[in-house]
Amino acid sequence: MMLQILLAISAILFCIGLLAALTRSNAILVLIGIELMLGAGNLNFIAFWKFSAHPELLTGVMFAIFSIALAAAEAAVGLAIIIQVHRRLRTVNINKADQLKG
Amino acid sequence: MHDLLQYLTSRHWEPAPEWLFLIPALLMLAAGFAAVVLRNLIHCALCLTLSFIALGVLFIALGAEFVGLVQLLVYVGAVSMLIVFAILLTPASEVAASNNPFRSFNLSRALNAAVGGFIVLLVLGGLLAAIAFSPHAQAAVLPTTAATLKPAAIGQNLLTQTLLPLQGAAILLTAALVGAALLAKEEKQS
């Protein structure tokens, strides 16, 4: 029962992040939504690790740690891209940045 | 003071009730929702930080202390700071414009929100249904041997079983940080 509650919490958090990524037009808020979705994934890893038959194998914990490291790298590169876009187009609205030409 | 110490050490502490993890979970959801819907970007970043803190506390409450501390260090310490810096470095005109509560009704914006909300509700319904009717999730019980997470075991695992992924993550982090610095660097006007 507790696993289901945890998974439901994680699903709600994922959908909150999805809402930000789909509806907000500010690129930084889209990135915030992606971070929330990654956090929901980490919560799932930990929940399944806690309820696994062999928690001493640490599989879920390892997945969560690597996922956190990758999320940090993704945030750094994403924010650098946002800053560069702002420098070129003077906006961080993703609807305005609609051409590949530099 | 001495009596208080004696009382605290002599008292028999009840184990924490199982529903206690709901407190950081609900705080995390509320702060995450606030981070998504608020207008002011700085408020969004602060609510996101609160949501990350609650998620770390939730990890600790679930028995994964090391992951919770890594979450606090990396997300609360580093990623939140990055986001705040990015918000301050990109002074958006949106903040000034959106402070006006009497914005003109924008059809494309409303349509965007409606379609996005519909998709999100669809995904949420599907996920919750899958969770509710999954026989595996229903049958899951806590293993009899309570999981103890020792940092030494994690370090041993990192240097034996997951050594190759660890090296890959190290290369990726280095490349990502160098790439981020290169991307954000001011270009010379030539």
Interface residues (C-beta under 8 A of the other chain):
Chain A: M2 L3 Q4 I5 L6 L7 A8 I9 A11 I12 L13 F14 C15 I16 G17 L18 L19 A20 L22 T23 R24 S25 N26 I28 L29 L31 I32 G33 E35 L36 G39 N42 L43 I46 A47 W49 K50 F51 S52 A53 H54 P55 E56 L58 V61 M62 A64 I65 F66 I68 A69 L70 A71 A72 A73 E74 A75 A76 V77 L79 A80 I81 I82 I83 Q84 H86 R87 T91 V92 N93
Chain B: E18 L22 A25 M28 L29 G32 F33 A35 V36 L41 C44 A45 L48 S51 F52 L55 L58 F59 L62 G63 A64 F66 V67 V70 Q71 V74 Y75 A78 V79 L82 I83 F85 A86 I87 L89 T90 A92 S93 E94 R109 N112 A113 V115 G116 G117 I119 V120 L121 V123 L124 L127 L128 I131 A132 A137 Q138 A140 V141 L142 P143 T145 A147 L149 A153 I154 N157 L158 Q161 T162 P165 A169 L172 L173 A176 L177 G179 A180 A181 L183 A184 E186 E187
